[in-house]
Amino acid sequence: MRKLIEYDHLSLDGRISGDGFWAAQMAIPTNDEHLEYQRRLLAPAVGLVLGRLTYEGFAATWPSMTGGIADTINSLPKHVASTTLTETTWHAEVLAGDAVDAVARLKESGDGTLVKYGNGPFSRALVEAGLLDELHLSVSPFVAGSGESLLAGIGTTALDLTGVTDLGNGAVVLAYAPRR
């Protein structure tokens, strides 16, 4: 069975959006530690799972990039959750039917790891369905002060810390697995 890992960026106060969120996030420079973490995350990946908005943002950016992580991301199949998207490019397919059920079938269809980037209602639905095997939170050293909380509306979910990666620049990735 495939493993599903979600990777998200958030502020110290647990926000994934808000006024100036991405400007503050992008002010933290990407360094060798961050690139090495992404290489390790993607090394066992057999595909990416993306919501429509993340897919559209990635598809507008990544295909023009080359080398290292870009080559890996560009070559992986993308599985996109969307009820409105009818056509895809960039090695992508829209998940047929209910996206949560489709991810469950995708997990059962082989070995390796699926990496999910992005957050929002689709992420919450995957957590609630018990399909997420690991949640990697890249916590950046700023306070957003407002905006959407990563897991707003989720019921109590116990998690075990499985790893901590210091990315430098005050940022860390906290890896958690749902307690089963």
N, C-alpha and C positions, 0 to 999 in steps of 0.2 A: 504494500500500500504506500502511496506517495504521502510525503509530509508537506503540510502547508504552513509557510512562515509569512507573517505580515511584517512589513517594515514601515514605520511611520516616523515623521519628524514632529516634534512638539516642543513647546516652550516649557520653562520651569513650572509654570502654573497650569500645565496640562492642556494648553490650547493648540488647535491645529489650524486656526485661521484668526482673523481679526485685523483691525487697522494696522497696517505696517508689519504684519506677521512675516510675509515673505521677504520684505526688505531687511528686517532684522535677521532672519534665518540666513539670507544670502550674504550678509555682512560677516558671517563667520566663515573664514576661508577653508576650502577643501584642502586637506593636507595628505601626506603619505599614509598616515594612520587610517584616515577615512577611506582612501582608495583601497588599502589592504583589507579593511573590514568588508567592503563591498565585493572584492575579489573572493574572499572566503565565503560570503553569503551566497554568491552566484555560482561558485564552483560545482556544487552538486545539482544545480537547477536544470530541470528538463523542460521548464516553461514558466511563463509569467501569467499571473491572474490580475486583471485590471478592471476597474469600473470604467464606464464610458468616458467620463471627464479626464481621468488619468490617462487612459489610452489616447485620447485626442491630443492631450498635452505632450505626451511622450512621442507620439507619431509625428508631431510637428517639429520635434527637436532631435531625437536620437538618430534617425536615419542619416542625417548629414554629418554625424560624428564618426570617427574611426579610431581604432587603437584600443587596447586594453579592455576596460569595462564596456565601452561602446560596442566593440565587436561582439562581446558576449551577449549583451542586451539585444542588439540588432539580429543576432542569429537565432535566438530562442523563439519558439512559438508563443504567441500571445493568445490568451483566452479572455474574452471581453464580456463583461456583464452589461447588457443594455436591452431595453425594451424599445428603443427608438432607432438604433443604428442598424442600417440595412446592408451596408457595404464596408469592408475593411481592406486595409493594405498592410504592408509591413509584417508579413507572416502572422496575421491575426485571423481569428474566427470569433464570431459572436456565439456565446454559450446558448444553446438551444433550450427553450422552455424556461422553467423557473431556474434562476441563476444559482441559488443555493443547492438545489437538487443536482444541477449540472456539475457544480464543484464537487459534490459528494461522489458522483460517478467518475469524474476526472481523477480524484484521489484513489479510487479503487482500480483504475485502469492500468496501473503499472507501478514502477519503482521510481526513486529519485525524489527530488524536492520541487515544489511549486513555490515561487516567491510572489507575494502579492504586495504591490506598491499602491499607495493611495489610501484614503480613508473615507468614511461617511456611512450612509445607510447600508451599503453592501457589506462593509466591514462588520458593522454591528450585527447584521443578519448571520454572518459566518460565525461570529463569536457565540451568538445565541443558539445556533444549530450545533455547536460543539465541533465544528470542522477545523478550527484553528489549532495547530499543534504548537506553534511558538509565536510570540508577539515580541518583536524587536522594536524598542522605543529609542529613537535617537533624540536625546534631550539636549536642547541647546541653551546656553547661558543668557537667556533674556526672559523677561516677564511680558507677556502679550497684554495682559490686563483686561482683555475682552475677546470675544470670539467663541467659536464652537469648541466644546470640550471633546476630546477624542472618543470617549465611550459614553457620551450622554445617553441616558435612557436604558442602559444595560442594567440588568439586575445584578445582585451580588454574585461575583465570580472570583473564586479563590485562585491565585496564581502562585507559582513557585519561581523564585529567581534562579535562572540557570546559567547566567553569565553576565559579566560586565566588561565592556571594552572602552578604554579611555581613548578618545579620538583626538585629544589635545585641544587647544583653544577653549578649554572649559566644557566641551561637549562630551557626552558619554552615550553608549548604547547599552540599554538594560534589556536583557533577554529574559522572557518569562514563558513558562509553559503552564497551561491550565491544569489545576489539581484535579485529577480524575479519581 
